[in-house]
Amino acid sequence: MKEINILIVEDESIVAMEIENYIIKLGYTVVDICSNADDAFHIIETHQVDIILMDICIKGTLDGIETAEIVKKKYPKIEIIFLTAHLDDYNVDRAIEINPTAYLSKPFNREELRVFLKISIRKLEHEDMQENINSNHIILDYEFSYDISTSTLYCCF
């Protein structure tokens, strides 16, 4: 499995450090921590980022949902997990539109975050797998594909 790089976008430094420590204990790499959209865009442009842990209420002119929407348009493979205290329908409905992996309320449950990180990684692996399969392959499910040109069934590709 490739190294998973995570960006934390959180404007409360103590919360950001807590998240960073937990992510590192899980064995993932924290690329950086930032508190606003402009810094997040710069980090994404200059580093490999696989997953963003995004607060909704961040510094600057764009909130976390607007930031995530721009990121997903430019970098559709980056997975987004929202960590927020905003559970109102307005923000939840806006977030759903960008199809995040999760929308977790603060204070967040560490085990739930761990599970949603694993789900994000699985989604990333599945996308990579789809790209690596040539046009002669028919994807049957997450485990099986069939190569039309060689009449071969593949498992666990």
C-alpha positions, 0 to 999 in steps of 0.5 A: 500500500502506498503512503497516505498523505493527509492535510488537516484544515482546522483553525483551532490549533489545539484541535489540529495538533490533537488530530495530527497526533492521532493520525500519526499514531495510526501510521499515516503522514500529515502533510501539513496543517492549515487554517484557511482555503488559500493555504490549503490550495497552496499545499495541495498544489505543492504536495501529494494530498490523498485525504483532507480532514476539513473543518467547516468554520475556517479562517478567510473568505471561504468556509470549509465546504466552499474550499472542499468544493473547489478542491474536488472540482480540481482534484476529484481523487482527493477524499474529504472528511468533514470534522465540524461542530455544525450539524445544521441542515444547511451545512449538512446539505451543502456538504452532501453535494460534494460527496464527502467520505464522512461528516463527523461532529466535534468532538469527534469519536477517534474510532469513527475517524479511524474507520472513515480513514480506512473507507477513504483509503479503500476508495482511493485504492479502488480508483487507482485500480480502475485506472490501472486496468486496461480497456480489455478488462471488464470489472465484475466487482471489487475483487474480480475482473475479466480480460476479454482479450485473453479470456482470463478471470482475475481475482484480487487485482 
